[in-house]
Amino acid sequence: MTPQRILVTGATGYIGGRLAPRLLEAGHDVRVVVRDADRLRDVPWFDDVDVVEGDLTEADVAARAVDGVDVVYYLVHSMGGRGDFEKLEETIARNIARAAADAGVHRIVYLSGLHPESDRLSRHLGSREAVGRILLESGVPTIVFQAGVVIGSGSTSFEMIRHLTEVLPYMPAPKWVRNRIQPIAIRDVLHYLVAAATAPGELNRTFDIGGPDVFRYGQLMNGYALEAGLRQRPIAALPVLTPWLASQWVNLVTPIPRRLAVPIIESLQFDCVVGEHDIDAVIPPPEGGLTGYRRSVRLALERERTGAVETSWRNTAVSGAPSDPLPSDPDWTGHTVYVDERERASQASVGELWRVIEGVGGENGWYSFPLAWALRGWIDKLVGGVGLRRGRRDPSALRPGDAVDFWRVEEIERGSFLRLRAEMRVPGRAWLEMSAESDGTRSLYRQRAVFFPRGLAGRLYWWAIVPFHGIIFAGMAERITTEAAATHAVSEGNGTVTELIG
């Protein structure tokens, strides 16, 4: 195999974040293009790739990214996009197609979705099909993989199946639960993607890819139940549940926000089954064969139990959520800004205090007034936000770009400083900062909430919640330092016992 110079777009996404390190393992030179390089700063393979920073909606960024590469992986999707996301996806696809042709790229590889031959495709599936057509007509040999439901730790489809099955003992479901589905394990998707870099021939066509099993969607849920040690769920298919109503239902009973549930549910309106197996003549199946559905569920559950989730749907960018970083304090001049600051000393070491800070959210919660946090999460879900149940990718470690419930890590200086940017529905922009520093013999915890209101609604929102700040923010600061102190006390006690035994 001749090593290739490869560009991976969408490297901060679910598929791209897993593909890049596997291309490196295969001996290729890898370049990634991202809007914010800090989102990759803490991934293990960051120092092994060339990073181009920029927005692919700009033609010059696309040209700079593809310059000198042999293969381009196109993994950009606006899955939860709103408004004219089709135009956005078309613009990026045309920029890449034109730049690749001008640069003499040898191959483009695009991961699309299985879909029937129909003029009634949903907007999201229609957009994916249009992107594939643009790339195939670029003049650059292009492989378009069309995959169905992807099953893997952290995938949106897996999490939707998992939570629907675990939450509901009885499943009222739309009639599409009777549609046939051919899922594919994430490891098999990656097998095909990696092999595509060196596949022989001047290929310019689509290939359907899927796992060895074909089920009805309801059977996928009960297959999950068996692997998770749950009783199988009775399922009633209801013709009255439209895709829109079904997405509201999924939004409320699972962590999957409505904007991500809609494209998934729309894609399930048709049978989603491989129509041809031509890929076998180009890329052989992985050694040992393709992964069956039950085994892919088993592997996903094991990775989640051991905290070995590489990438997750949770870290998908939130459409419409603020993405600009917190301005520096001097830039606040002339703006209305509300700030709540807290400070507490702790007997714990800086390291012990930091471990509590880095572990906030998810299963650990927010250390104050859990009912209020839960209520705010439910309100966010009701208005189409991500809510608190989105959780976090890893229970103890964070990196830039990680989602933490309805926050996102904007900046982290491991061991000392964490800044979270709010992604809940709120009339303005909000941040929460937490830091740990030495105060002589003790550690010092600092906490700051910053809110830039938008119009009158933003100002009214802030003053409406001010009475709760004394409970929520003060309680949070107090309990975080208390938790760190308790850890310190246990550590000190263990040390004393060890000394006595010695």
Steps between C-alpha positions, in 0.01 A plus 500: 500500500634842401448758775266777391482867592147528635266782599224423751217752521262474795784384728319626812193290414400149602644321194788735418633495856535120476619485140801733532694287753429182302637656183812590695526140623477387137811705421344798321590868538187669634383860486178620664304819445304645793344832589665498843827310550456515879223240469766244404775617731455221755432205269787246511580537128506881483879527466504242220278688255531821302222740605343757269275744683213662316144484372435284192224735386793720388651383172855605592489284815391199294782566251757527778372181665518279190831633372744213455271217616416176319171408667226717652252356751181702493328451837322833537130479585257755642296221658324726745509802275222754486396753242663463161745227600468348151658814353778485759577136422490570127743791539752291694469206260556723196800669665659162574413358156648800318810519718563124471474511122733802478754339735510168313363294789487130408187403693213634712329273756159601631285331766131545421184322609300212358189626327245369252466628145229751572410862436346515850823497700516711816694826485797345680516185287440708188789726594732204553402360161564840340846526661587155366391604151716816514806298600438231238477771232817678618733331252686340792444121539260474794385215723168567672419254779130479584460365854192440709469518878851513653534311828787590730574653838391862488319484164170685476312197369633272774418751774148544367439123497658466843298766678168419336545140613623575852250773586177350371365163626231523231574661166233702319681561174444630147418257223858522371608257777381236251739621228803288420840629614851373420728644770877510471758504779722807525808276475380374161429853375857592595632185329345609169608861540864417573519248215351752256821705509686230308215317322601412142356656188361836391175456692228760468177359642291424807532184708240377752651370824324323785547233764398134469160539672171643378240575768191704550572808710300360791724190494806725536359631827428153634840377384649778711280395795637145487863619497435748782334238720153652468168339424383536143257788454153461351470744212179648358525668160276807492413654162428840657862571595636718217877556467460839670303356794742208526796739520329686787454166676865400449610846616313462829584140595862481379801734517485542121390859425221558254731646233691167484194279543322650198749393229535150651125445519447641151753248364301216661188573299629256237661158512871558551658191346806445279395474136825365354821338629744625235738624770608138563682495165696814591552485877476157666309479830714528815681192626245285682212654307266790563383561857149381586257737666491329840881492516526866400263587787708288738820678393339843532373425852842373606670818375252715687545296819879541484492868403675428168268705278720668238240734351135565573189658352505721811782705354316580179473877456163639606323685220411852610696481827753778568845399379701818546751489788461714809637848425785616722393723788619828342274430201195517728516879506175643371316166523244385755661209682381322814753313715469276804834428672572260786816403682568229760813373676551127547732279703531275194796519266466675166507160328219363718291811440564482126381140479161608636482793257586286198240242605199737509185413310382167367456241775672725759254784452559864588537484878206725582120497495464199266126562462563847354760364257266218397214746446721725286602195297139397439405854395789497256386168353143625464616793287720278283831536685745228603403485867699360789476136394752547219762425767866483408733280294733404787405497872828651623696664215409796281650649187415811294175457309359234733134527589409506870121482533379831352848655510804460272866520599632820346835509676685273738839537664529159655559520873393860541226650280176397327265718296164369382281670238123464539309316227161498668228720352551838663445863387866588488845344534621339822821351637601326822863505616657291777861506612731354764816670623735488794443728795810429705418190702150467356332501162268771377189436289374780277172492310359756260174501302487754216188594304469730198123564472326535164245779506234546764430126521860437603492760774167372635636143493805592709306690764239225518764245600705727729309379811616145424868594463554503873384140509638365173835675452583543869401140569704380206816674624445372852439138405782478247751609764336272757525203261868576440562531875331165560727339241797662672390369840469145365844532341652626823333220695633236266846646531485482880384139494778411259758658727370309804502170312852573375 
